[in-house]
């Protein structure tokens, strides 16, 4: 069924549909594209790889700002779709490209793992958008004649969509990978071969988590968002100033993301079932 929003999207000039959240999403996508360009033109150097990883983390900050603006200032008809497309570039394509450069010595197995990560990220975003579109259509339909068996159960799940994510968010996966690789490159405490194996294992785990039905808390609380923004900003600032102090916020981000990955075991133990 075509909704009023769909009609406006079809009939209106696309430039007139652009709102502030859309501009922020475009910035997000441009940062992801910039990270890929840095990796392609950097010749596999460590400096270029670090630069690309920091750009990916910067895209995560912009992505968080996008959500904040759309909830508190202005909404957009194209927001959901544009945000997912931007996320795909910055968090679905750029991180596995960075991982491939990081582990380029083992080209064949790394290609498979990086490809799997990209596909799982794409599926994660598609499921998120499909559930959101279904909830929107269900809200506009009057009466119950079009319901099918199982609709009530799905509807109950959709009610909690704003509070929980189903599957680990792709942004969180990208932040964990980027911060982990940046930390590993800076510290150099693990042999490259062992580090590559560990990174492949971590990417495989993230693939499973992104496509799982495990519930993750939606971290929208301003009391959480502001401290996280400060940590990310300090990392970007210290790195821009070529200060070695950027390693500390990087370590904090890696640790906090790892804690978030394991959080359903404490808050939603019943959802920690990969076969549901």
Secondary structure as UniProt FT lines:
FT   HELIX           4..11
FT   HELIX           14..17
FT   HELIX           20..41
FT   TURN            42..44
FT   HELIX           46..72
FT   HELIX           79..87
FT   HELIX           88..93
FT   HELIX           94..102
FT   HELIX           104..106
FT   HELIX           107..140
FT   TURN            145..146
FT   TURN            149..150
FT   HELIX           151..159
FT   TURN            160..163
FT   STRAND          164..166
FT   HELIX           170..187
FT   HELIX           192..210
FT   STRAND          215..217
FT   HELIX           222..240
FT   TURN            241..242
FT   TURN            244..245
FT   HELIX           246..262
FT   HELIX           264..267
FT   HELIX           269..271
FT   TURN            274..275
//
